[in-house]
Amino acid sequence: MPDDEPIRIEVTDVLDLHSVPPRDVVPVVEAYLEEAWLLGFPAVRIIHGKGIGVQREAVRKVLERSSCVEKFSNAPAEAGGWGATLVDLIIRR
């Protein structure tokens, strides 16, 4: 496979950003949200980690401007707490 070919991965209702380099977080989250919305997911969970909040802020800036997002909030403790964000997507009609 040529190096410039995109790698297709299965899209689920959870995106874990732990393995994504910080420089790629914004485009990865943007592409993920669009694909999840096109696939008809009503909600997704984005795991950004707790750390000092840099990833969380980058993710939330994307969520604030995305036309696919209805609302978002911290995940409950059992789903990652403030280390993950729950996102309700706008229902496609």
SVG drawing of the C-alpha trace seen along z (x, -y; Angstrom):
<svg xmlns="http://www.w3.org/2000/svg" viewBox="-36 -27 41 29">
<polyline fill="none" stroke="black" stroke-width="0.4" points="0.0,0.0 1.5,-3.4 2.4,-5.7 0.0,-8.4 -3.1,-6.2 -5.5,-6.9 -6.1,-4.0 -9.7,-3.2 -10.7,-2.2 -14.0,-1.0 -16.0,-3.9 -17.7,-3.1 -19.4,-5.2 -16.2,-5.7 -13.1,-7.6 -10.0,-7.2 -7.5,-9.9 -4.7,-8.5 -2.8,-7.3 -3.4,-10.4 -0.5,-12.9 -1.6,-16.3 -1.0,-18.0 -3.6,-15.6 -6.4,-15.8 -8.4,-18.6 -8.6,-17.0 -9.1,-13.5 -12.0,-14.7 -13.6,-16.7 -13.4,-13.7 -14.7,-11.3 -17.7,-13.5 -18.7,-13.8 -18.4,-10.1 -20.3,-9.2 -23.0,-11.6 -23.2,-10.2 -23.4,-6.6 -26.4,-7.8 -24.9,-7.5 -27.2,-9.4 -24.3,-9.9 -20.6,-9.3 -18.0,-9.4 -14.6,-11.0 -11.8,-9.9 -9.2,-12.7 -7.7,-11.9 -7.6,-14.0 -4.0,-15.5 -3.9,-19.3 -6.9,-19.7 -5.2,-20.7 -6.7,-17.8 -10.1,-18.4 -10.1,-22.0 -9.1,-21.2 -11.9,-18.6 -14.4,-21.0 -13.5,-23.8 -14.2,-21.4 -17.5,-20.4 -18.6,-24.0 -18.2,-24.8 -19.4,-21.5 -22.7,-21.4 -23.2,-17.8 -23.2,-18.4 -26.4,-19.1 -24.7,-19.2 -21.9,-17.8 -20.8,-17.3 -18.4,-15.5 -18.9,-11.8 -20.2,-10.2 -17.5,-8.8 -18.1,-5.2 -17.5,-6.3 -14.3,-8.4 -15.5,-11.4 -13.8,-14.6 -11.4,-12.5 -14.1,-11.9 -16.8,-13.9 -20.2,-12.7 -21.6,-14.2 -25.2,-14.1 -25.2,-14.4 -28.0,-16.1 -30.3,-13.5 -30.2,-13.2 -33.4,-13.5"/>
</svg>
